[in-house]
Amino acid sequence: MMTLTEENYLKAMFHLSAESVEVSVLDLSKNLSIKMPTVNSMAKKLAAKGLVIYEKYKPLTLTKEGKKAAGLIIRKHRLVEMFLVQKMGFAWDQVHEIAEQVEHIKSQIFFDRIDELLDFPKVDPHGSPIPDKFGAVLHQNYVKLEQCILNQKVVFKAVDSSQDSFLKLIDKLNLKLGDNIQVLDIQEYDKSMKVSVNDTFEIVLSQMVTSNILVQS
């Protein structure tokens, strides 16, 4: 059985490995705000449990079992977020910290029941995929809105940031998952975008915003 700290390490590695299979000790240290010697020590413990491939002075890699374990932690987190939004009326910018606490409950039956009550959702309130009961994550072919070209039409599918301030801004802009977006203009200077939303209103989005909106054609 893993400790809360070990689970947090695996989850951080899982997220970092989404961009690169190998994760440097430095990146993991920065992500967790923990000193590198401490990260090295934990990496050795996780390697002893068969969850991480560790070699001195080399990047870390999650093993097959490590990926499964991390996926199951993230499954619990995202199921809780969806439950809080759908069943308890929380806003999507209020659920992350609560889910951070609940995800460490060990009872699998508890989370299976949440899954059943929610009718087995595939994504969380932010559009992120919910891993299955085996920890596998369905790949989603999304791109960032900032990568889109002039006149391209896309659908707003997910967000790439769970920061409260960003989610509150998305609400303030009256943007919702599932919205149809068309790129009307792209400013050469700062890459800000003017877009049409559901053919009903137009707004200008900064590059900081468009870099955190995930869309699909």
N, C-alpha and C positions, 0 to 999 in steps of 0.2 A: 504494500500500500504506500502511495506517495504522500509526502507532506504538502502542505499548502504552498510552501516556497518552491518545491520541486515542480509542482503543477504550473506555477507562474513562469518559471524558467522555460518549461516546454512550450507553453502557450506563446511566449515572446519569440522563441525560436521558430515556431510554426509561422507566425506572422512575418518575421524577417525573411524566412526561406521562401516566401511567396514571390519575392523579387530575385532571389538567388538561392540555389539549393544549399550552398555552403554559407554559414553564418560566422563572421569573425567574432572573436571574444570582445574586441573593442566595441563593435556595433551592439552586441548583447549587453555589454556594460552600460553603454549610453542609453539604450532602450529601457533598462531596468533601474537606471540611476544607482548602480552598485559598482564598487571598485573592482578593477580587473582581477586582482588576486583572489577575491571572493568568488568571482564568476568562474575562474579557473578551477577552484576547489569544488564548486558545485558541478561543473562539467565532468570532473573525474568521478563524482558520485553517480551522476546519471549514466556515465559510460559503464560503470560497474554493474548497473542495473540493466544494461543492454538497451538503453533508450537513446544514447548518443554515441557517435563515433568521435573519439577524442585522441588527438596526437599533439604533443607539445609543439607550440609555435605554428600550428596549422588551424585552418578554419574548422568549425564544428559542423557536423551533419547529423540530422535525426535519422535513426534507424527505422525500419519498418514498424517496429513496436512503438518507437518513440512518436512517429507520425500518428499512429492509431490513438495513442494515449492523449496526445495534444488535441487531435480531432474530437475526441470524446469530451474533453474539457470545454472546447469551444462550442460543441453541440449543446451542452448544458447551459452555457452562458447565453446563447442565442435563443434557446427555447424559453428561458426565463424572461428575456427581454420581450419576446413576443407575447408571453402570458401577461406580463405587466401592462402592455399596451392594449391588447385585445380584451382581456378579462377584468382588468383592474382600473382601466381608464387613465393610465399614466401617459404623458407625452413622450415622444421618442427621444427627447433630450434629457429625460429624467431617469432612464432605466439602466444606464451603463454601470453606475456605481453600485446599485442594488444587485445587479447580476454578477458583479465581481465578487460579492460576498456569497451569494447563493450557489454559485458554480462549484464550490468546494464540498458541497454535501455529497456523501459517498453513495447514497441509496440510488441505484439505477432504476428501481421501480418507481420512485418519486418522479423522475424525469420522463420515464415512459408514459406515466399517467398524464403529465402536462402535455406531452406530444399528442396523446389521444384526445384530450379535452380541446386541443387547438385544431383537431382534424388533420394532423400530420403536415404542418406547414413546411415548405421547401426553403423559405427565406425568412430572415428576421425583420424587424420593423425598418431597418436601414437598407434592406435589399440584399444583405449578405447571405450566402448560402448556409443552411443549417446542415452540418455533417450528419450522415445516417448513423444507425445504431452500431456500426462497425468503425466509426470515425472517418469514413471516406467523405471527401468534399467534392460535390459536383462542380466541374469547371464551368465558369460563365464567360462567354465571349463578349465582355464589355470593354469599351474604350472610354477615355476621359473626354468630356465635352470639348476641352481645349484642343484636342486633336482633330476635331471635325472641320470641314471646309465650308466655304460660303454656299448657302442654299441647301445644305444637307439637312435631311429630316431624320430625326432619331426619337427614341423613347427614353425617358428618364427612368432608369432601372434601380440605381443604388447610389449610396454616397460612399466616398473614400475617406471620410473623417467622421469620428463620433464626438468631436468637441462640442460642448454645449453651445458655445457662441456661434459655431457654424450652423448647427441644426436649427437654432433659433432664427438665424438669418434666412435660411431656406423657408421657414414658416412665414417670416415677415414678407418675403418676396412672393408668397402664395404659390410656391412650387410644391408639387407632390409627386411621389413615385407613380409612374404610369402616365405622366403628362407627355404629350407630343410636343416636341421642340423642333423649331426650324431656325437655322443660323441665317440671320438677315444681313449682318455686317460684322467685320472683324477689323479692329483698329490696328494699324501697322505699328504704332508707337508702343502701346502697352498690352496688346493682344486681348483687350477687353472685347466682349461680344454683345451685339444686340440680337436678341432672339425673340421669336414669336412663340407663345405658349398656348397650345390647343386652339390656335387661330382666334383667340379671344383677347389677348393683351400682349404687349411688347415690353421687354425690360432689357437693361444693360447689365451685364455681369462682368465682374473683374476676373482677371486670369486666376487669382487665388481661389475664386469660387468655381470657375469652370474646370480647374485642375482637380477638384474634389467631387465633381458630379460625374457619375458613371452612366453611360448611355449605350443603347444598342440600335442598330439600323433596322 
